[in-house]
Amino acid sequence: MSEALLPEARAETSSVKQPPTPKLLQILGPGLITGASDDDPSGIATYSQTGAQYGYQLGWILLFTWPLMCAIQEISARVGRVTGNGLAGVIKRHYSKPVLYSLVSLLLLANTINIGADLGAMAAAVNLLVGGPTLLYVAAFAVISVLLEVFVRYSRYVSVLKWLTLSLFAYVGTAFVVDVPWGTVGYSLVHPKITLDVAFLTVVVAVLGTTISPYLFFWQASEEVEEIEESDGARPLKRAPEQAEPEFHRIRVDTYIGMALSNAVALFIVITTAATLNAHGVTDIQTSSQAAEALRPIAGPLVFLVFALGIIGTGLLALPVLAGSAAYALGETFGWRVGLARRPGRAIEFYATIALATGIGAVLNFTPIDPFKALFWSAVINGVAAAPLMALIMHLASRRASMGRFTLPLPLKVVGWLATAVMGVAALGMLATMGV
């Protein structure tokens, strides 16, 4: 989002008005919502399959990826806060159009498929709970999500999304209801058993691709721009360097807590399904609703109920992030007015993109397309796009031409490049397991 597109009435004071000692809930925002949205119904399906197929064997990946997620998400947030532009806007300024168009096209395609899969999973969860027409539920969730994004004021909508993160604790609770051998869990986390067969590597790549996804980078950077617009006196740090220290601290706390919540919840899903499904010989789970249904006879109706309700809650949280990140990227690419803080009449193309992406995702559920195969290809697209996009973000964030005096400190740069290398190896591994 360019500076010319910022709201005309924004106050031009020299510092952001914050309470002397901000409460944690006031600090938490883009990072918390970004991390929580990573555990969407599609992610739940991946973690459920991991636990069902390999038991506790792969829980260590979620510990390993936490610092990598923190680094790349903090860097994305810093780009937005320093420049006052989302990722697509910054890429547009510093790279060629083919690079920009390729990355944004892949993001739009993957996000739309993911929206369709999440809508289908949410509808299936409602069907499991109360019965009724699944496709009607798909349409209802799509309409509700779009209406909330378009017509609810940004500050209020963000508050709703923050409270929706509580739905993730459903998966923490289920792990303490079922019989879990915690000693075995702890041993597996610090002493992982690694094999190099195709099936094992495919699941590892799937988990990496689910936890570190391109749409998360775009969303968190753009939400930092929204925070600038919504906060009295806030300006891009390149123009207001005196605001940098408290803002970088806020971003770091917000991001680290958000990513910790994301990975902790994913770990508890793996633990729950390992203790129930894997322990009873159920090793093939393709969707989150299948996981919930499989839990009912093994773990009882309470675990089934909590698991199914969690799918609906996380879906409501993830849909606006998926559709919104696509709209931000496309809008910044073509110079539209963008932002959830804008009224619908002042950002028509932006909100139309949200509605269109959500609508196409919903329509996918009315076609003969296999949602599991579509989601697989979405993961492939994300996996292929993540590493080059991360390399681009690292390059941008390390250049004075784009970041001014706020280029990356060395520790953050090292971990960011490590995360990029890991995702590059994961993408190559995924292509190798596919026989490409």
VEXLOMI-201131 format. One record per residue: x, y, z of N, C-alpha, C in turn. Coordinates in steps of 0.1 Angstrom, whole numbers, plus 5000, padded with zeros to 4 digits. Layout:
N
XYZXYZXYZ ...
END
This chain:
436
500949885000500050005000500950125000 500850214991501650334990501250435000 502150535003501850635013500650725008 500550734995499450824989498150764992 498050634995496750574997496350565012 497250625021496850625035495750715038 494850695048493750775051494150925052 493351005046493651145046493651215060 492851165068492651225081493551185092 494551095089495351045099496251145106 496251145119497051245126498551235123 499251355122500651355119501451385132 501251315142502051335154503351255154 504251285163505551225161505751085168 504751045176504850915182503550855183 503550715184502350645185501750655200 500550685201499950695214499650555220 500450515230500250385236500250415251 499550325259499650335273501050315278 501450375290502850355294503250215296 502350125300502649985301501549905294 501749885281500649815273500349675279 499049645280498649515284498949415272 499049285276499449185266498449185255 497149195258496149185247496249305238 496749415243496949535234498149515225 499149445229500249415221499949315210 499249205214498949105205498049145194 498349115182497549155170497849075158 498549135148498849065136499548935138 500548925147501248805149500448695155 499548725165498748635171497748575161 497048665153496048625143496748545132 497948585128498648515117498948365122 499548355134499848225139498648135141 497648195146496448115149495748065135 495848155125495248115112495948005105 497247985110498047875104497447735107 496647725118496047605122494647595117 494547615104493147615098492747465096 491547445091491047305090491947215081 492547285071493547205062494747165070 495247265078496347225086496047125097 494847125102494447025112494446885105 494046885093494046755085495446705084 496446795081497846755079498346695093 498146775104498646735116497946605121 496746585118496046465122496546345115 496846355102497446255094498846215100 499546325104500946305109500846215122 499946255131499846175143499346035141 498346025132497745895129498745805123 499545855113500445765106501745735113 502245835121503645815127503645835142 502445845148502445855162503145975167 503945965177504646085183505946105176 506246035165507546035159507946175153 506946245148507246375141506946495149 506646485161506346605169507546705170 508746655169509946735170509946845159 509346815147509346915136508647045141 507647035149506947155154507747245164 508747175171509647255179510747315170 511147235160512247285151511847405143 510547405138510147515130509747645137 509547635150509047755157510047875156 511347865158512247975156512248025141 512147925132512147965118510948045114 509748005119508548075117508548215123 509148225136509248355142510048445134 511148395129512048485121511448535109 510848445100510348495087509148585089 508348555100507148635102507548775108 508448775117508948905122509548985111 510248925102510849005091509749055082 508748975079507649025071506949145077 506749135091506149245098506949365098 508249345099509149465099509149535086 509049455075508949515061507749605061 506649555065505349635065505449765074 505949745086506049855096507049965092 508149925086509250015082508750095069 508250025059508050085046506650145045 505650095053504250145052503650075040 504249975034503649905023503649755026 502649685020502649535021503749475012 503849345013504949275006504849294991 503649284986503549294971503949434967 503549534975503849674972505349694972 506049634981507549654982508249584971 507749454968508349384957508149454944 506949514942506649594930507649704928 508049774939509049884938510449844934 510849714938512249684937512549564928 511549504922511749384913510849394901 511149314891510549314878509049264879 508249304870506849264869506649114868 507449044860507348894859507548824873 508448874881508648814894507448844903 506948964903505749004911504548924906 504248924893503048854888503148704891 504348644890504448504892504048464906 504648544916504448514930502948534934 502448644929501048684933500048584927 500348534915499448434908499448304916 500648264920500748134928499948154941 500148274947499448294960497948294958 497448354948495948354945495448214943 496148144935495748004932495647914944 496747924952496847834964495847874974 495648014976494748054986493348024983 492948034970491548004966491247854969 492247764965492047624967491847594982 492747664990492747645004491447695011 490947805006489647855010488547745008 488547694996487547584993487647465002 488947425004489047305013488647335027 488947465032488547495046487047505047 486347565037484947575037484247435037 484847345029484347215029484547145042 485647165049485947095062484947155073 484747285073483847345082482447295081 481947285068480647235065480547085069 481547005067481546865070481446855086 482146945093482146935107480746965113 480047065107478647095111477746975108 477946915096477146795093477346685103 478546665107478846565117478146595130 478046715134477446755146475846755146 475246815135473846825135473146765123 473946715113473346665101473046785092 472246755081471846855072472646865060 472346965051472946975038474347035039 475346965036476747015037476947135027 476447125015476747235006476047365010 474947355017474247475022475147535033 475847455041476647515051477947575044 478447515033479547575026479147725022 478047735016477547865011477347965023 476747915033476548005045477848055051 478747965053480048015058480748115049 480648085036481348175027480648315027 479348325028478648455028478948525041 478948455053479148515066480548575066 481548495061482948545062483048675053 482548675041482648795033481948915039 480748895044480049005050480749065062 481348975070482149025082483349115077 484049065067485249135063484849265056 483749265049483449385041482749495050 481849455059481049555066481349575081 482249495087482549525101483849605101 483849705109485049795110486249715114 487349755109488649675111488949655125 488949765134489349745148488449645155 487149655152486249555158486449415153 486649405140486849275134488149205139 489149285141490349225147490149175161 489349245168488949205182488249065181 487349055171486648925170487648815166 488648845157489548745153490448705165 490848805174491648765185490848665194 489548695197488848605205488648465199 488548465185488448335179489748245181 490848305184492048225186491848135198 490848165207490648075218490147945214 489547935202489047805197490147705195 491347755194492547665192492747585205 492347635216492647565229491747435230 490747425221490047295220490947175218 492047205210492947095207493947065218 494147165227495047145238494247065248 492947095250492047025259491946885256 491746845243491546705240492746625243 493946675243495146595246495146555261 494446635269494446605284493246515288 492346495278491146405281491446265277 492246245266492646105262493846065270 494145935269495245875277496545885269 497445985273498646015266499845965274 500745885268502045855276503045965274 502946065284503746185283505246155283 505646055289507046015289507545985275 506745905268507045875254507045995245 506046085247506046215240507246295242 507646315254508846395257510146335251 510246195252511446135246511446155231 510246145224510246155210510546305205 510246395214510546535210512046565210 512846505219514246525220515146425214 514546305210515246205204514446145192 514346225182513446185170514046065163 513145985158513545875149513245915135 514245925127514145975113514445865103 513545845093513845755082513845835069 514345775059514445845046513645785035 512545715039511645655029510745765024 510145745012509345845005508145885014 507445795020506245835028506645925039 507745895046508145975057508546115053 509346125042509746255037508546335032 507546275026506346345021505646405033 505446335044504746395056505546505062 506946495062507746605068507546725059 507646705046507446825037506046885039 505046805040503646855042503546935055 504146895066504146965078504847095077 506047095070506847225068506047315060 505447265049504647355040503347405046 502847335056501647375063501947485073 503147475080503447565091504047695085 504747685074505447805068504847825054 503847915053503047935041503148075036 503248095023503348235018502248335022 501048285023499948375026500148445040 500848375049501148425062502048545061 503048545052503948655051503248775046 502348755036501648875030500648935040 499948845048498948895057499648975068 500648925074501248995086501849125082 502549135070503049265066501949365063 500849315057499749405054499049455066 498949365076498249405089499149505097 500449505095501249605101500949745095 500649745082500249865075498949915080 498049815082496749855088496849915102 497849855110498049905123498550055123 499350085113499850225111498650315109 497750275100496550355097495550375108 495450275117494450275127495050335140 496350355141496950405154497250555152 496750635162497050775162498550805162 498950885153500350925153501350825146 500850705143501750615137502150645123 503350625119503850645106504850535102 505150515089506150415086507450455093 508250355097509450385105510450455097 510450445084511450515076511150665077 509950705080509650845082509550885096 509450795106509350825120510250725128 511650735126512550645132512450635147 511950745154511850755168510850655174 509950605165508950505169509450365169 510750345164511150205160511350115172 511950155183512250065194511050005200 509950075204508850015210508049935199 508049975187507349905177507949765173 509249765173509949635170509749545182 509749605194509449515206508049455205 507149545202505749495201505649385190 506249405178506249305168506849175172 507949185179508649065184507748985194 507249045204506448975214505148915207 504548995199503348955192503548835183 504648835176505048735166505448605173 506248615183506748495190505648425198 504748505204503648435211502648375201 502348445190501548395179502048265173 503348255170503848135164503948025174 504248065187504247955198502947895199 501847975199500447925200500247835188 500547875176500347795164500947655165 502247655168502947525168502647445180 502247505192501847425203500547355200 499647425194498347365191498547255180 499347275170499647175161500247045167 501147065177501746955184500646885192 499746955199498746885206497746805197 497546855185496746775175497446645172 498746655169499546535167499546435178 499646495191499646405203498246335204 497246415202495846355204495546245194 495946275182495646165171496546055172 497846075177498745965180498245875191 497745935202497245865213495945785211 495245825201493945765198493945685185 494045755174493945695161495145595159 496345645160497545555157497545445167 497245465180497245365190496245255187 495245285179494145185176494245145161 495345165155495545115141494945195130 494345315133493845405123494945495118 495445475106496545545101496345625088 495145625083494845695071493745805073 494145925075493246035077493546145066 492546185058492746275047492146415050 491146425058490546555061490346565076 490146695081489946715095488646655100 487646655091486346595096486446445097 487246385089487546235090488246215104 489146305107489846285120488846295132 487946395131486946405142486046285142 485546235131484646125130485345995136 486645985132487445865137487645865152 487645985157487945995172486745955180 485445965174484245945182484245805188 484445695181484345565188485545525196 486645595194487845565201488045645214 487845775212488045865224486845915231 485645885225484445925231483746045225 482546075228481746185222482346325226 482846335238483346475242484546515234 485546425232486646455223486246485209 485346405204484746425191484146565190 483346605199482646735199483546845199 484546845208485546955209486346965197 486746855191487546845179486746905168 485546875166484646925155484447065157 484147115169483847255171485147335168 486247285171487547355169487747375154 487347275146487447295131486647415126 485447425131484647545127485247675132 485747685144486347805150487547845142 488447745140489647775133489447815118 488347755112488047795099487547935098 486647975107486248115108487348215109 488448175116489648255118490448255105 490548145098491548135087490948195074 489648185072489048235059489348375056 489248475066489548615063491048635060 491848555066493348565064493648525050 493148405046493348355032492848455022 491548495023491048585013491648725014 491948775026492448905028493848915022 494748815025496048815020496148815005 495248744998495148744984494748884979 493748944986493249074981494349184983 495049174994496149274996497249254985 497649134982498649114972498249164959 497049124955496549174941496349324941 495749374951495549524952496849604951 497849564959499149624958499849614945 499649494938500149474925499649574915 498349604915497749684905497449834910 497949864922497749994927496350034932 495549944936494249974941494350024955 493250084959493050124973492749994981 493649964991493449834998493349865013 492749765020492749775035491349745041 491349665051490149635058489649755066 490449845068490049965075489250065066 489250045054488550135044487150095043 486350185040484950165037484750095024 483750005022483649925010483650014997 482950134998482950214986484250274982 485250274991486550334988487650234985 487250104985488150004981487449884974 486749924964485749834957486549704952 487649734945488349614939488949524950 489449584961489949504972488849414978 487749464981486649384987486049284977 486049324964485549234954486449114952 487849134954488749024954488448924965 488248984977487848894989486648814986 485648874980484348804977484548704966 485348744956485548654945486348524949 487448544957488248434961487448344970 486648394979485848314988484748244980 484148314970483148254962483648144953 484748164947485348054939485747934947 486247964959486547854968485347774972 484247844975482947774978482447694966 482547754954482047684942482847554940 484147544943484947424942484247304949 483547334960482847224967481647174959 481147244949480047204941480447134929 481747114927482247044915482746904918 483046824907483546694910484946684915 485646804916487046804920487146744934 488146654935488446594948489046694957 488446734968489046844977490346804983 490546674985491846634991492946644981 492646614968493746624958493946774955 492846854955493047004953493947054964 493747014977494447064988495947014986 496146894981497546854979498246944969 497546974959498247064949498347204954 497547244963497747374970498947374978 499147264985500447244993501647244984 501547184972502647184963502947324958 501947404955502147534950502747624961 502247604974502847684985504247644987 504547514986505947464989506947514978 506447524966507347574955507547724956 506447794960506547944961507247994973 507247914984507747964997509148004997 510047914992511447944993511948064984 511548074972511948194964511348324970 510148314975509548434981510248474994 510648375002511448405014512748465011 513448415000514648464996514548614992 513448644985513148774981512948864993 512148815003511948895015513248925022 514048825023515348835030516248945023 516248935010516949035002516449175004 515149195004514549325006514849375020 514649295030514849335043516249365047 517249325039518649345041519249465034 518349535025518849635017518449775023 519349865023519050005027518150075017 518150035004517350094994515850074998 515549965004514149935008513849955022 514749935031514549945046515250065052 515950145045516650255051517650215062 517550275073518450245084518050115092 516850065088516349945096516449815089 517649795083517949665077518049565089 518049435085517949325095519149325104 519049305117520149275126520649135123 521949115125522648985121521948855127 521548845139520848725144519548695136 518748795134517548775126517848735112 518848795106519248765092519748615091 520448565101520948435101519848335101 518948355111517848255113516848265101 516648385095515848405083516348325071 517648335069518248265058518248115060 518348075073518247925077516847875073 515847955077514447915074514247905059 514847995051514747995037515447865031 516547835036517247715032516447585035 515947585047515147465051513947445041 513247555038512147555029512547515015 513747565011514247524998514547374997 515147325007515447175007514047095008 513147155016511747085016511147085003 511247194995510547194982511247094973 512547094973513246994965512946854969 512746824982512346694987511046654982 510046754982508746734978508746694963 509446774955509446744941510146604938 511146574946511746444945510746324948 509946344959509046244963507946224953 507646334945506646334935507146274922 508546244921509146194909509346294898 509346424902509546534892511046544889 
END
